Every structure is written in C-alpha cells, then in structure tokens.
Amino acid sequence: MPSPTRRHFIGGLLGSASFWLYSDHKVWADALAVGNAGPYAPRYFNKEEWRFLNAACERIYPTDAHGPGARGLGAPEFIDRQMDTAYGRGELWYMSGPFVSAPANLGYQLSLPPREVYRQGIAGADAYVRAHHDGRSFADLETAEQTAVLKEFEHGEMALGAVPAHLLFEQLRQNTLEGVFSDPLYGGNKGLAGWTLLGFPGARADFMDWVNQEGAAYPFGPVSISGETA
C-alpha cells in the first residue's frame, strides 16, 4: 500500500487511467441528485459494511494538514450512491461467461458486479481481520493496524470469500479517489475541497481569457456543475 500522504496519493491518481466518471451524465444526475437534509443514510451498505467502508476510505485518503480526508470529503457517500447505478450493478461491463483465471492484462474476469465485490469482499475482509486480530472488526482496529491490513490486501493473494484481496483493495482505492475528486453532484468532494487542493478550476464555462497566458496564476477558485463555489 502506498505511503498514506496526500502528495503520493494525488500523484498516483493523476497518473492513473481510473480517474474518470462513468458514462451518461443524465443517468447519473437522475440517480445521484444529492440532498442537503440531514446526515447521509447509506442506501446500499448495511451498518457493518458502512463502518468498514468509512474506516478503509479514511486510511486510503487520510485527513492531514492539507485538508480533510475521504470521510470528510464524502467519499463513502459517493461509493454508496454508485452502487445504485449501472456501474454498481455491472451493467456497463460484459458480465457473461466464461469466467476464468487470467493474467491481469486481460482485464476483470469475475462474475461479480462492483456492488457484490464490496458485499462479499467486505464480509470476507472482516472475517479475515477477526481471525487475526482477537475477534475485532476492521473498523475497531487502531489506525496503524488498519493501514497494515490494507497493505496485506493490496499485495496479498488471499481470498476474501469469492473476492481476491487485491481486487477489493484496487476497487476501494479507485472509488475512494473518484469520490474525493468528482463533482460534488455525485456525493463526494464536499465543499470542493478536493479540487481546491489540486488547484482544479472545475466546471467554469469560459477559459478563453486564459488560453494564451502560459505560466500565469489562475485567480479563481473551483466551481461545480451546479454552480457551487469553494
């Protein structure tokens, strides 16, 4: 697992092809309209899964001197909302057999959609943790212990039920970073803090005045699709 520093994770994100939002904006907008009334109640994850998700996301993108971590930015909410979309249900992927063991360069080979990777993977992860940490669940471990467990999952070949540990980690890391740096419309990047950290201007409609000003400091903060500003 990479060192849990803000600079390292941002560097990994910007160099990764996984930094994207899923297709068909209208489908997402209809399914993921974010309300502002009261604390968020998960739609897909149960209580224990939600505890695991919040703890694991925060270890992947922790709070530090530069700003809030994944939990404060709403990444767990973003992930939960994804589970009720075509992505979460696996409808954007080819999900018919055969399902075989194959090299990583051949892509995803399991029969499980992302929501089931979480459901079965989290159950297997907590069972693994309880067996190796005196009956405690992942969410009940100290933060250093949680980081060590995630490192095991990232590099390990153990199976968490039907889900390889490294696959659960990879999906969790990808979705966490997407939640941190997506438009707030989708439930994460609360207060545009993720974009502010990157210096990303967001969804401004007009950059023509800045096209030929190479090296000039851009003076405006980020703005979201809905018009929210930092």
Rosetta silent file (secondary structure, phi, psi, omega in degrees, C-alpha in Angstrom):
SEQUENCE: MPSPTRRHFIGGLLGSASFWLYSDHKVWADALAVGNAGPYAPRYFNKEEWRFLNAACERIYPTDAHGPGARGLGAPEFIDRQMDTAYGRGELWYMSGPFVSAPANLGYQLSLPPREVYRQGIAGADAYVRAHHDGRSFADLETAEQTAVLKEFEHGEMALGAVPAHLLFEQLRQNTLEGVFSDPLYGGNKGLAGWTLLGFPGARADFMDWVNQEGAAYPFGPVSISGETA
SCORE:     score description
SCORE:     0.000 S_00000001
   1 L     0.000  131.990 -179.200    0.000    0.000    0.000 S_00000001
   2 L   -60.402  155.575  176.257    1.459    3.424   -0.902 S_00000001
   3 L   -56.142  132.090 -174.505    2.556    5.733    1.888 S_00000001
   4 L   -77.379   63.026  175.736   -0.575    7.492    3.211 S_00000001
   5 L  -114.972  149.520 -176.193    0.480   11.020    2.262 S_00000001
   6 H   -59.957  -46.016 -176.389   -1.595   13.487    0.323 S_00000001
   7 H   -62.349  -41.251 -177.736    1.083   14.188   -2.319 S_00000001
   8 H   -63.894  -45.204 -177.634    1.691   10.479   -3.007 S_00000001
   9 H   -68.405  -38.492  178.053   -1.963    9.677   -3.496 S_00000001
  10 H   -65.443  -40.812  177.457   -2.613   12.665   -5.733 S_00000001
  11 H   -60.389  -41.747  178.124    0.403   11.748   -7.831 S_00000001
  12 H   -65.723  -37.218  179.734   -0.904    8.215   -8.192 S_00000001
  13 H   -64.626  -47.938 -174.796   -4.333    9.475   -9.116 S_00000001
  14 H   -68.035  -21.696  178.398   -3.167   11.833  -11.835 S_00000001
  15 L   -93.783    7.489 -173.682   -1.086    9.085  -13.402 S_00000001
  16 L  -109.959  142.056  177.843   -3.945    6.591  -13.426 S_00000001
  17 L   -75.379   -4.894 -176.354   -6.451    5.854  -16.139 S_00000001
  18 L   -84.050   -2.089 -178.019   -9.032    5.209  -13.443 S_00000001
  19 L   -84.636   84.745  179.932   -9.675    8.935  -12.812 S_00000001
  20 L  -155.243  160.913  173.855  -12.971    9.268  -14.686 S_00000001
  21 L  -106.053  148.014 -172.268  -16.683    9.455  -14.093 S_00000001
  22 L   -71.728  160.838 -167.204  -18.952    6.870  -15.530 S_00000001
  23 L   -68.515  167.307  175.195  -20.924    7.425  -18.733 S_00000001
  24 L    63.180   84.769 -175.753  -24.281    9.055  -19.425 S_00000001
  25 H   -59.293  -36.738 -178.172  -24.468   12.178  -17.313 S_00000001
  26 H   -62.481  -41.831  178.479  -28.287   12.238  -17.323 S_00000001
  27 H   -59.717  -44.986  179.502  -28.451    8.755  -15.773 S_00000001
  28 H   -65.512  -43.793 -177.614  -26.031    9.828  -13.066 S_00000001
  29 H   -62.525  -41.030  179.581  -27.769   13.127  -12.433 S_00000001
  30 H   -66.888  -41.095 -174.372  -31.150   11.431  -12.077 S_00000001
  31 H   -81.399  -25.920 -168.126  -29.832    8.667   -9.818 S_00000001
  32 H  -118.287   19.329  178.231  -27.414   10.691   -7.728 S_00000001
  33 L   -54.877  123.700 -171.959  -29.067   14.027   -7.006 S_00000001
  34 L   -94.682  120.416  177.675  -27.540   14.948   -3.667 S_00000001
  35 L   -86.660  163.019 -178.270  -29.851   16.277   -0.992 S_00000001
  36 L  -114.450   10.102 -174.728  -28.785   18.547    1.839 S_00000001
  37 L   -92.973  104.445  172.091  -31.283   17.472    4.504 S_00000001
  38 L    76.335  175.646  179.880  -29.602   15.805    7.478 S_00000001
  39 L   -63.770  151.327 -178.945  -26.828   13.217    7.771 S_00000001
  40 L   -74.705  132.481  174.960  -26.411   10.791    4.909 S_00000001
  41 L  -108.900  121.861 -176.543  -28.028    7.371    5.382 S_00000001
  42 L   -59.888  142.348 -178.987  -26.491    4.637    3.191 S_00000001
  43 L   -93.268  -32.730 -175.043  -28.764    3.172    0.538 S_00000001
  44 L  -109.095  -48.203 -173.883  -26.858    0.002   -0.252 S_00000001
  45 L   -75.772  141.122  174.422  -24.392   -0.809    2.509 S_00000001
  46 L   -82.029 -179.242 -172.059  -25.569   -2.247    5.818 S_00000001
  47 H   -59.027  -48.281 -177.446  -24.325   -0.976    9.185 S_00000001
  48 H   -69.896  -38.823  176.038  -21.198   -3.144    9.424 S_00000001
  49 H   -62.397  -39.516 -179.321  -20.290   -2.637    5.768 S_00000001
  50 H   -65.472  -39.792  176.668  -20.692    1.110    6.242 S_00000001
  51 H   -63.019  -45.068  177.783  -18.343    1.094    9.241 S_00000001
  52 H   -60.118  -48.263 -175.739  -15.733   -0.826    7.233 S_00000001
  53 H   -60.706  -45.501 -179.943  -16.100    1.480    4.234 S_00000001
  54 H   -62.490  -43.662 -179.374  -15.713    4.672    6.260 S_00000001
  55 H   -67.069  -43.446 -177.271  -12.647    3.373    8.089 S_00000001
  56 H   -68.872  -42.811  177.914  -10.965    1.985    4.961 S_00000001
  57 H   -58.972  -40.968 -177.937  -11.607    5.082    2.838 S_00000001
  58 H   -68.238  -28.552  175.978  -10.103    7.282    5.531 S_00000001
  59 H   -76.298  -32.692  178.615   -6.932    5.181    5.601 S_00000001
  60 H   -71.775  -39.380  178.474   -6.596    5.361    1.821 S_00000001
  61 L  -133.150   83.637 -171.610   -7.042    9.147    1.789 S_00000001
  62 L   -81.078  155.595  170.869   -6.422   10.335    5.361 S_00000001
  63 L   -63.477  137.506  175.174   -7.020   13.705    6.931 S_00000001
  64 E  -149.815 -168.157 -175.882   -3.804   15.703    7.225 S_00000001
  65 L   -64.548  -18.441 -177.599   -2.526   19.271    7.460 S_00000001
  66 L   -86.928  -13.534 -179.492   -3.580   19.948    3.864 S_00000001
  67 E   154.123 -176.774 -177.171   -7.253   19.213    4.378 S_00000001
  68 L   -67.763  157.549  176.390   -9.983   16.693    5.171 S_00000001
  69 L   -89.035 -168.962 -175.270   -9.705   13.012    4.409 S_00000001
  70 H   -58.977  -38.922 -178.233  -12.012   10.755    2.435 S_00000001
  71 H   -66.443  -46.192  179.122  -14.655   10.624    5.137 S_00000001
  72 H   -65.615  -27.347  179.686  -14.858   14.395    5.498 S_00000001
  73 H   -87.488   -4.248  175.785  -14.998   14.780    1.727 S_00000001
  74 L    85.856   18.047 -179.458  -17.900   12.341    1.399 S_00000001
  75 H   -60.853  -40.903  176.883  -16.117    9.542   -0.477 S_00000001
  76 H   -60.734  -38.656  176.429  -18.070    6.780    1.335 S_00000001
  77 H   -62.325  -44.082  177.630  -21.326    8.513    0.349 S_00000001
  78 H   -56.117  -46.961 -178.419  -20.100    8.723   -3.246 S_00000001
  79 H   -64.303  -43.640  179.460  -19.331    4.987   -3.270 S_00000001
  80 H   -60.254  -41.982  179.171  -22.677    4.086   -1.731 S_00000001
  81 H   -65.632  -34.095  177.973  -24.510    6.121   -4.353 S_00000001
  82 H   -61.040  -30.387 -175.065  -22.547    4.402   -7.113 S_00000001
  83 L   -66.827  -18.332  177.357  -23.928    1.046   -6.046 S_00000001
  84 L   -99.389   23.111  178.548  -27.406    2.074   -7.244 S_00000001
  85 L  -117.096  174.445  176.820  -26.172    2.926  -10.747 S_00000001
  86 L   -58.573  -35.185  176.663  -25.463    0.930  -13.891 S_00000001
  87 L   -60.876  -52.907 -176.685  -21.813    0.859  -12.807 S_00000001
  88 L   -60.434  -34.192 -179.353  -22.576   -0.649   -9.414 S_00000001
  89 L   -85.803   -0.891  178.685  -24.843   -3.282  -10.925 S_00000001
  90 L    78.047   16.750 -175.681  -22.253   -4.221  -13.554 S_00000001
  91 L   -79.129   -8.974  177.633  -24.439   -3.099  -16.440 S_00000001
  92 L   -93.670   -3.608 -176.352  -21.570   -1.220  -18.106 S_00000001
  93 L  -114.004  159.841  168.536  -19.421   -4.357  -18.337 S_00000001
  94 L   -78.140  115.002 -172.454  -19.568   -7.614  -20.258 S_00000001
  95 L  -119.608   21.742  175.314  -20.740   -9.952  -17.493 S_00000001
  96 L   -98.622  156.178 -177.743  -21.388  -13.229  -19.325 S_00000001
  97 L   -68.333  179.330    2.631  -19.096  -16.253  -19.045 S_00000001
  98 L   -78.332  152.208  177.168  -16.795  -17.946  -19.295 S_00000001
  99 L  -107.645  111.978 -173.163  -15.203  -16.754  -16.055 S_00000001
 100 L  -130.323  160.793  172.397  -11.608  -17.949  -15.935 S_00000001
 101 L   -77.257  125.877 -175.032   -8.369  -17.200  -14.153 S_00000001
 102 L  -146.607  160.313  178.026   -6.354  -14.997  -16.492 S_00000001
 103 L   -59.355  153.223 -176.349   -3.443  -12.521  -16.415 S_00000001
 104 H   -59.561  -29.661 -177.421   -4.247   -9.018  -15.169 S_00000001
 105 H   -69.623  -10.350  177.014   -3.654   -7.516  -18.619 S_00000001
 106 H   -90.964    0.764  173.385   -6.760   -9.347  -19.860 S_00000001
 107 L    88.600 -172.803 -175.549   -8.962   -7.349  -17.514 S_00000001
 108 L   -65.957  133.420 -174.745  -11.653   -8.164  -14.997 S_00000001
 109 L  -124.167   -3.082 -177.698  -12.660  -11.844  -15.012 S_00000001
 110 L   -80.333  162.681  177.796  -15.044  -12.348  -12.071 S_00000001
 111 L   -88.671    0.193 -173.895  -18.800  -12.823  -12.336 S_00000001
 112 L   -92.984  130.420  170.673  -19.409  -10.250   -9.574 S_00000001
 113 L   -72.861  165.987 -177.334  -20.528   -6.668  -10.293 S_00000001
 114 H   -52.344  -40.210 -178.630  -18.871   -3.924   -8.203 S_00000001
 115 H   -63.307  -34.004  178.407  -21.641   -3.894   -5.583 S_00000001
 116 H   -79.323  -27.981  172.406  -21.127   -7.636   -4.979 S_00000001
 117 H   -59.392  -43.439  176.678  -17.358   -7.207   -4.859 S_00000001
 118 H   -67.398  -49.218 -175.395  -17.997   -4.902   -1.911 S_00000001
 119 H   -58.812  -51.565 -177.854  -20.686   -7.039   -0.284 S_00000001
 120 H   -77.363  -36.329 -179.326  -18.738  -10.281   -0.420 S_00000001
 121 H   -67.167  -42.222  179.243  -15.304   -8.693   -0.129 S_00000001
 122 H   -66.124  -41.610  177.099  -16.117   -6.668    2.989 S_00000001
 123 H   -60.036  -44.777  178.346  -17.671   -9.720    4.667 S_00000001
 124 H   -66.666  -36.940  179.537  -14.555  -11.721    3.841 S_00000001
 125 H   -64.887  -45.599  179.556  -12.268   -8.893    4.941 S_00000001
 126 H   -66.506  -35.835  176.535  -13.914   -8.562    8.331 S_00000001
 127 H   -63.807  -42.166  177.995  -13.822  -12.352    8.794 S_00000001
 128 H   -62.619  -45.601 -178.583  -10.102  -12.327    7.979 S_00000001
 129 H   -64.266  -43.858  179.702   -9.450   -9.447   10.377 S_00000001
 130 H   -60.492  -36.972 -178.756  -11.420  -11.069   13.210 S_00000001
 131 H   -70.897  -23.154 -175.595   -9.416  -14.271   12.772 S_00000001
 132 H  -113.381   -1.787 -176.494   -6.096  -12.425   13.009 S_00000001
 133 L  -137.397   49.899  171.021   -6.899   -9.590   15.448 S_00000001
 134 L    56.036   37.539  174.468   -8.535  -11.096   18.517 S_00000001
 135 L    81.248    1.185  179.622  -12.074  -11.010   17.180 S_00000001
 136 L   -81.654  148.463  174.362  -12.083   -7.299   16.367 S_00000001
 137 L   -81.790  167.497  179.474  -13.590   -5.993   13.140 S_00000001
 138 H   -57.065  -43.878 -176.802  -11.595   -3.794   10.750 S_00000001
 139 H   -65.544  -19.997 -178.709  -13.396   -0.645   11.923 S_00000001
 140 H   -92.156   -4.951  178.821  -12.412   -1.412   15.541 S_00000001
 141 L   -74.723  158.191  170.149   -8.671   -1.654   14.842 S_00000001
 142 L   -66.348  156.783 -175.130   -6.230    1.141   15.591 S_00000001
 143 H   -60.280  -37.980  178.461   -5.407    3.248   12.534 S_00000001
 144 H   -64.177  -37.304  177.726   -1.896    1.774   12.230 S_00000001
 145 H   -67.625  -40.120  177.735   -3.400   -1.709   12.291 S_00000001
 146 H   -61.252  -43.472  178.334   -5.924   -0.744    9.632 S_00000001
 147 H   -61.168  -42.416  179.580   -3.137    0.540    7.391 S_00000001
 148 H   -63.257  -40.032  178.593   -1.198   -2.698    7.871 S_00000001
 149 H   -64.444  -44.067  179.408   -4.255   -4.768    6.946 S_00000001
 150 H   -63.674  -34.110  174.667   -4.845   -2.744    3.787 S_00000001
 151 H   -63.552  -40.883  176.468   -1.206   -3.290    2.818 S_00000001
 152 H   -59.550  -44.453 -178.467   -1.781   -7.021    3.236 S_00000001
 153 H   -66.336  -40.775 -177.750   -4.823   -6.821    0.993 S_00000001
 154 H   -60.358  -42.211 -173.533   -3.063   -4.723   -1.645 S_00000001
 155 H  -105.429   -4.364 -173.439   -0.191   -7.160   -2.081 S_00000001
 156 L   -86.844  158.954  177.378   -1.776  -10.375   -0.836 S_00000001
 157 L  -106.060    4.972 -179.330   -3.075  -13.358   -2.724 S_00000001
 158 L   -67.156  152.891  177.393   -5.541  -14.403   -0.026 S_00000001
 159 E   -99.064  135.910  174.918   -9.208  -14.751   -0.948 S_00000001
 160 E  -104.812   83.331 -169.116  -11.858  -12.823    0.965 S_00000001
 161 L    69.608 -126.275  179.305  -14.680  -15.196    0.221 S_00000001
 162 L   -88.029    0.733 -172.899  -15.056  -15.166   -3.566 S_00000001
 163 E  -109.922  121.379  173.056  -13.117  -11.895   -3.883 S_00000001
 164 E   -60.181  137.957 -175.559   -9.308  -11.737   -4.174 S_00000001
 165 H   -57.933  -41.377 -177.542   -7.996   -9.350   -1.530 S_00000001
 166 H   -66.297  -29.499  178.431   -6.029   -7.258   -4.016 S_00000001
 167 H   -69.806  -42.745  176.092   -9.156   -6.782   -6.144 S_00000001
 168 H   -59.151  -45.197 -179.695  -11.161   -5.437   -3.195 S_00000001
 169 H   -61.935  -45.782 -177.675   -8.319   -3.046   -2.396 S_00000001
 170 H   -61.123  -43.504  179.316   -7.979   -1.866   -6.005 S_00000001
 171 H   -66.650  -41.938 -179.914  -11.696   -1.162   -6.339 S_00000001
 172 H   -63.067  -43.606  179.768  -11.811    0.563   -2.960 S_00000001
 173 H   -64.439  -46.843 -179.528   -8.823    2.760   -3.784 S_00000001
 174 H   -60.026  -48.988 -177.200  -10.172    3.710   -7.207 S_00000001
 175 H   -66.998  -35.579  177.746  -13.655    4.535   -5.919 S_00000001
 176 H   -61.681  -47.690 -178.725  -12.286    6.468   -2.929 S_00000001
 177 H   -68.019  -35.483  174.684  -10.184    8.738   -5.134 S_00000001
 178 H   -62.296  -39.767  178.465  -13.057    9.201   -7.565 S_00000001
 179 H   -66.311  -38.232 -179.879  -15.209   10.280   -4.623 S_00000001
 180 H   -67.076  -36.062 -171.568  -12.597   12.727   -3.377 S_00000001
 181 H  -114.758   10.890  176.481  -12.112   14.380   -6.774 S_00000001
 182 L   -81.321  171.882  171.952  -15.503   14.044   -8.505 S_00000001
 183 L   -66.468  142.098  179.864  -18.018   16.841   -8.895 S_00000001
 184 H   -57.117  -18.557  176.273  -19.999   17.319   -5.655 S_00000001
 185 H   -51.129  -30.530 -173.270  -23.130   16.404   -7.632 S_00000001
 186 H   -95.339    5.751  172.304  -22.186   12.764   -7.056 S_00000001
 187 L   107.582  -17.937  179.567  -21.896   12.951   -3.279 S_00000001
 188 L  -107.223 -164.860  178.110  -18.157   13.437   -2.710 S_00000001
 189 L    50.243   47.907 -177.832  -15.680   16.335   -2.864 S_00000001
 190 H   -57.996  134.505  179.539  -17.626   18.178   -0.149 S_00000001
 191 H    65.245   13.087 -178.336  -17.103   21.912   -0.257 S_00000001
 192 H    60.441   23.521 -176.017  -14.976   21.414   -3.399 S_00000001
 193 H   -66.904  -31.947  177.063  -12.044   20.766   -1.063 S_00000001
 194 H   -64.199  -46.577  178.798  -10.591   18.070   -3.330 S_00000001
 195 H   -67.280  -37.537  178.889  -10.487   20.398   -6.313 S_00000001
 196 H   -60.739  -41.711  178.855   -9.183   23.266   -4.192 S_00000001
 197 H   -60.898  -39.837 -179.407   -6.250   21.112   -3.109 S_00000001
 198 H   -78.646  -19.123 -170.889   -5.413   20.318   -6.745 S_00000001
 199 L    75.568   26.139 -178.671   -5.965   23.861   -7.990 S_00000001
 200 L   -86.046  128.066 -174.116   -8.532   22.461  -10.417 S_00000001
 201 L   -76.079  -14.687  177.638  -10.965   25.157  -11.679 S_00000001
 202 E    81.650 -142.042 -169.467  -13.882   22.788  -12.127 S_00000001
 203 L   -98.514   39.691  176.712  -16.793   23.380  -14.465 S_00000001
 204 L   -65.120  142.262 -171.941  -16.227   27.014  -15.414 S_00000001
 205 L   -81.108  -21.990 -171.288  -17.858   27.790  -18.740 S_00000001
 206 L  -141.205  118.406  175.946  -15.231   30.081  -20.234 S_00000001
 207 L  -117.654   11.805 -172.834  -11.443   29.902  -20.134 S_00000001
 208 H   -58.720  -34.096 -179.110  -10.765   31.875  -23.326 S_00000001
 209 H   -67.794  -13.091 -174.058   -9.167   34.778  -21.474 S_00000001
 210 H  -113.219   -0.951 -175.138   -6.541   32.383  -20.080 S_00000001
 211 L   -59.499  -42.132 -174.965   -5.668   30.263  -23.113 S_00000001
 212 L  -101.937   19.956 -179.520   -2.588   32.296  -24.077 S_00000001
 213 L  -108.686   58.298 -177.679   -1.402   33.191  -20.566 S_00000001
 214 L   -59.314  128.997  178.479    1.038   30.335  -20.057 S_00000001
 215 L    87.841  -11.099  179.564    2.529   30.364  -16.575 S_00000001
 216 L   -75.523  143.253  177.876    0.102   32.965  -15.223 S_00000001
 217 L   -71.424  130.347  177.774   -1.567   32.202  -11.909 S_00000001
 218 L   -83.007  121.091 -167.797   -5.256   31.410  -12.348 S_00000001
 219 L   -87.038   -7.235 -172.139   -7.045   33.601   -9.781 S_00000001
 220 L  -103.177  142.922  176.431  -10.431   31.882   -9.484 S_00000001
 221 L   -76.332  174.306 -177.614  -11.438   29.029   -7.219 S_00000001
 222 L   -72.285  155.864  175.072  -13.278   25.940   -8.439 S_00000001
 223 E  -134.464  141.147 -177.104  -16.945   25.853   -9.377 S_00000001
 224 L   -88.885  173.348  176.817  -19.150   22.757   -9.574 S_00000001
 225 L   -56.997  -37.483 -177.785  -21.623   21.695  -12.256 S_00000001
 226 L   -82.122   -4.238 -179.831  -24.445   23.055  -10.095 S_00000001
 227 L    98.556    1.335  176.672  -22.685   26.417   -9.599 S_00000001
 228 L   -65.470  140.641  177.400  -21.339   25.787   -6.090 S_00000001
 229 E  -120.296  156.177 -178.584  -18.089   27.628   -5.373 S_00000001
 230 L   -76.949    0.000    0.000  -15.343   26.941   -2.860 S_00000001
